[in-house]
Amino acid sequence: MRDFLSDLTDRLRISRLRARVVIGTDDAAQTGILLGQTAALCGIIVPFLENTFDMQDYHVSADADFNADHTEWAFTVNCSIRPISLVRVLLRHGKPMYKLYKKYFK
């Protein structure tokens, strides 16, 4: 699986990425803690995606609503890959991926 994903990183293009999280819980302290953790996670994931994939347009945000009692989130991604590149990757890793699929999804 790792080799399959490694081959895709050079060929996959993320043209648009939008992620938005508005955290809300019944407890203001818990909301603040979750906001800090989410902001840290965003700070780790976004540079990783920038360095790994060809990203054109992206926006990732985390915010808190201290008056809300539930968390809302939205995620949109548009990505593309050339069909011949996908065929090459699938031919190279198709058999191991099929075995993995059969193992976990009988």
N, C-alpha and C positions, 0 to 999 in steps of 0.2 A: 504494500500500500504506500509506503514511504517513497519508493522508487517511482511509482505511478504519479504521485503528487509532485515529486521533484521534476519529472518530465513535463508536467502541465505548467509549472511556474514559468518556464521560458516561453510558453506559447499562449497562455491565457491573458486576455486583456480586459481589465475592468474599466468600462467606459463611464459608469456612473455608480456611485455608492452613497446612499443616504441612510443614516442610522440616528434615531432619536429616542432617548429614554427620559421619561419624567417620573421620578421616584416619589412615591407617597406611601406612608404607613400611618398607623394610628399614633405612633410614638415619634416625636420630633427628633429625639436623639438617635433613634434607629434610622430614621430617614437621612440624617446627616452622615452617619457612618456608611450607609449604603451608597450615598452620593460620592463620598470620598473613594470608596472602593471602585465604583463604576468609572469615575474620572481617571483613576490610576490605570484601570484596565484599558480604557480608551487611549490613554497615553502610551500604552505598550503596543496595542494592536495596530493603530494607525501607522506608526513608523515601520512596523514589520510588513504591513501590506504595501506601503510605498516602496520598500526595498525589494520586495519579492515579486510584485506584479507591476505591469505597466498600467498605472492608474491615471485617468484623465481628469475626472471631476468627482470630488468626494466632500462629504460633510458629515461629521460625527459629533453628536452633542449629548451631554448628560446634564439634567437639571433636576431640581427638587421642588415639589409642591407640598409644603408643610401642612396645608389644610386638607389635602386629599387623603383618602384611606386606601388607595390602590395605586399600583404602578401601571403606567401606560408606556408602550413602546411601538415603534414602527421601524421597519427595515426594508430597504429596496436596493437591489443590485442589478445592474445590467452588465453582462460580460459577453465576450465573444472569443471564438477560437476558429481558426481556419479549418475547414473540414478535413483537408489532407493531413494536417498536423494531428487532429484527433484520431484519424484512422491509424496513423503511424504509432501513436501512443497506445491505442487499443490493441493493435497487432503485437506490439512489444510486450504488453502486460496483460493481455486478455485472458490467457490461461490461468495465471495466478489469481487474477481478480475474480474469475468465474468460480474457482475453488473456494475462495474466501466467501463469495456470495452463497454458495451451496452449504458451506459450513454454518453460517449464521442465519440464513433464511431458507429453511427446508421446506 
